[in-house]
Amino acid sequence: MNKKYEIKLPKSRYIQVISSILITFLLLFVLRKDDFLSVFFAIILISCTLLQVVLLLKKSLRKSNEFEITENTIKINHIEVPIEKIEKIIIQGYFIQSVGIKLYGRKLISMDLHFRFNNNEDANIEELKQWASINRIKVTSGKIYRWI
């Protein structure tokens, strides 16, 4: 069973970037002092926010947003994960569903393993569930806890 799907970023990444920009500006407003510690802290906040925005733009402008299912592996944007490393697949949401792939030995899901299907979401998720049941991978619904 080799099948390719188009994927896109989950909405939570956009919300994360927008909220971090707002929090940075609020903290900068609070830290309007001219002492060295406030200026140093402000520079660190701005650089972290810019880094996060650049990473999001890099991922969203990437041409190869594809998810591929094979018999023994899952491939997400050129990251290949064998089925032996997959602990479970988590599906979050009802109307707008996102998928997270949790690996053994990890408490959080990597950003690279968190995605949404681009077209025909319900049918694609059903095919993913069928593939997971064939390979004895647990599929749950719930909150996806991920690392930045």
C-alpha positions as CSV (number, residue, x, y, z in Angstrom):
1,M,0.0,0.0,0.0
2,N,1.9,3.1,-1.2
3,K,-0.2,6.2,-1.1
4,K,0.8,9.9,-1.1
5,Y,-1.2,12.8,0.3
6,E,-0.8,16.6,0.4
7,I,-0.6,18.0,3.9
8,K,-0.4,21.5,5.4
9,L,0.5,23.1,8.7
10,P,-1.9,22.8,11.7
11,K,-3.6,26.0,12.7
12,S,-2.0,25.8,16.1
13,R,1.4,26.8,14.6
14,Y,-0.1,30.1,13.3
15,I,-1.8,30.8,16.7
16,Q,1.5,30.0,18.5
17,V,3.5,32.5,16.4
18,I,0.8,35.3,16.7
19,S,0.5,34.8,20.4
20,S,4.3,34.9,20.9
21,I,4.5,38.1,18.9
22,L,1.8,39.7,21.0
23,I,3.4,38.5,24.3
24,T,6.7,39.9,23.2
25,F,5.3,43.3,22.4
26,L,3.4,43.3,25.8
27,L,6.6,42.4,27.6
28,L,8.6,45.1,25.7
29,F,5.9,47.6,26.7
30,V,6.4,46.6,30.4
31,L,10.2,46.7,30.1
32,R,10.5,50.2,28.9
33,K,13.4,50.9,31.4
34,D,16.8,51.9,30.2
35,D,18.9,49.6,32.4
36,F,21.1,46.9,30.9
37,L,19.1,43.9,32.1
38,S,15.8,45.2,30.5
39,V,17.6,45.9,27.2
40,F,19.2,42.4,27.2
41,F,15.9,40.7,28.0
42,A,14.2,42.6,25.2
43,I,16.8,41.6,22.7
44,I,16.4,38.0,23.7
45,L,12.6,38.2,23.4
46,I,12.8,39.8,19.9
47,S,15.3,37.3,18.6
48,C,13.3,34.3,19.8
49,T,10.1,35.7,18.2
50,L,11.9,36.4,14.9
51,L,13.4,32.9,14.9
52,Q,10.0,31.4,15.4
53,V,8.4,33.5,12.6
54,V,11.3,32.6,10.2
55,L,10.9,28.9,11.0
56,L,7.1,29.0,10.4
57,L,7.6,30.8,7.1
58,K,10.2,28.3,6.1
59,K,7.9,25.4,6.8
60,S,4.8,27.0,5.2
61,L,6.6,28.0,2.0
62,R,8.2,24.6,1.5
63,K,7.2,23.1,-1.8
64,S,7.2,19.4,-0.7
65,N,4.4,19.2,1.8
66,E,3.5,15.5,1.3
67,F,2.7,12.5,3.5
68,E,3.4,9.1,2.2
69,I,2.2,5.7,3.6
70,T,4.2,2.6,2.6
71,E,3.9,-0.9,4.0
72,N,6.7,-0.5,6.6
73,T,7.1,3.3,7.0
74,I,5.5,6.7,7.1
75,K,7.3,9.5,5.3
76,I,6.5,13.1,6.2
77,N,8.3,15.8,4.2
78,H,11.4,13.5,3.6
79,I,11.4,12.3,7.2
80,E,11.0,8.5,7.2
81,V,9.6,6.8,10.3
82,P,9.5,3.0,10.5
83,I,6.4,1.4,12.0
84,E,8.5,-0.1,14.8
85,K,9.1,3.4,16.2
86,I,5.5,4.6,16.2
87,E,3.7,4.2,19.5
88,K,0.4,5.7,18.5
89,I,-1.3,8.1,16.1
90,I,-3.3,10.9,17.7
91,I,-6.2,12.7,15.9
92,Q,-7.1,16.1,17.4
93,G,-10.3,18.0,16.6
94,Y,-13.6,17.2,15.0
95,F,-14.3,19.7,12.2
96,I,-10.6,20.6,11.5
97,Q,-8.7,17.5,12.3
98,S,-4.9,17.4,12.8
99,V,-2.8,14.3,13.1
100,G,0.2,13.7,15.4
101,I,2.5,10.7,15.3
102,K,3.9,9.8,18.7
103,L,7.1,7.8,18.8
104,Y,8.2,5.3,21.5
105,G,10.2,6.9,24.3
106,R,9.0,10.4,23.6
107,K,6.5,12.3,25.7
108,L,5.9,15.1,23.2
109,I,5.2,15.0,19.5
110,S,7.7,16.6,17.2
111,M,6.5,19.6,15.0
112,D,7.6,17.6,12.0
113,L,5.2,14.8,12.9
114,H,2.2,17.1,13.4
115,F,0.1,17.9,10.3
116,R,-3.3,18.3,8.6
117,F,-4.5,16.8,5.4
118,N,-4.9,19.3,2.6
119,N,-7.9,17.9,0.7
120,N,-10.6,15.3,1.5
121,E,-9.7,15.1,5.2
122,D,-12.3,12.5,6.3
123,A,-11.4,10.0,3.7
124,N,-7.7,10.4,4.2
125,I,-8.0,10.0,8.0
126,E,-10.1,6.8,7.4
127,E,-7.3,5.4,5.2
128,L,-4.7,6.3,7.8
129,K,-6.8,4.5,10.5
130,Q,-7.1,1.4,8.2
131,W,-3.3,1.4,7.6
132,A,-2.7,1.7,11.4
133,S,-5.1,-1.1,12.2
134,I,-3.3,-3.4,9.6
135,N,0.0,-2.6,11.3
136,R,-1.3,-2.8,14.8
137,I,-0.7,0.9,15.7
138,K,-3.0,2.4,18.2
139,V,-5.1,5.4,16.9
140,T,-6.6,7.7,19.6
141,S,-8.4,11.0,19.6
142,G,-7.3,13.7,22.0
143,K,-5.0,16.6,22.6
144,I,-1.7,16.6,20.8
145,Y,1.1,17.8,23.1
146,R,4.1,18.9,21.0
147,W,7.5,20.4,21.3
148,I,8.2,23.7,19.6
